[in-house]
Amino acid sequence: MLINNVPTTLPEYLTTLTPEMKETMLQIRDTIATAIPEAKEVFSYQMPGFKLHGSLIWFAAFKNHYSVFVVPKVLDLFREELKSFETSKSTIQFPLDYPVQVDLIRRMAQCGAKMNKEAAKLKVKPKKK
């Protein structure tokens, strides 16, 4: 349900986008969902994303670009491949006219999932007898 004209679900979010940007967002969503089928699809921070043992990857459309948000450790591992894009601590900005980087997004999502799974294993404590 839109609250104060702010989307609260992916379908609502998609209605606010141009047809081209809607297609881009769905392509990113499908890439991540296929790469990490066990991840939970969520909508928070007013954008779509996925969680798996914590935050995994988010994505959003903007006026002049679309962005993918990952944890800083993932971005650091892919920094060399991201040289031609604007980045910050955990954000990659892609120009609107640039093809969706399906393989790159898939590999970043898989890397984040692997990191989250490994971290979750370390947090598991044996049951007390």
C-alpha positions, 0 to 999 in steps of 0.5 A: 500500500502506498503510504504518503505516495511512497511505495511499500512493495516491489509492485508499487515501486515498479508503478513509479518507474518508466517502462525502461527502468521497470524492465531494468529493475526486473532484470536485476531482480531476476538475476539475483533471485536466480543466482541466490534462490534461497535469499529472501526478497524484501522491500525496505529503505524504499527499494527492493533487495534481498537478504540471506543471513542479513543484508545481501544486495539492494537496487534502485532506480534514480533520475540519471542512473540506477544503483546496486548496493552491496556491503563494502567488503563485496564492493572492495573485492570487485573494485577493479571490475567497477573502475568505469563506474561511479562507486562509494563505500557500498554503492555502484552507480550505472548509467541509464544507457548502459546495459545491465551488468547481469554477470557482474551483479550475479557474481556480487550477489553470490559473493555476498551470499557466501560471505553471509553464510560463512559469517552465520556459521561462525555465529552458531553456538553449540547447544548447552547440555 
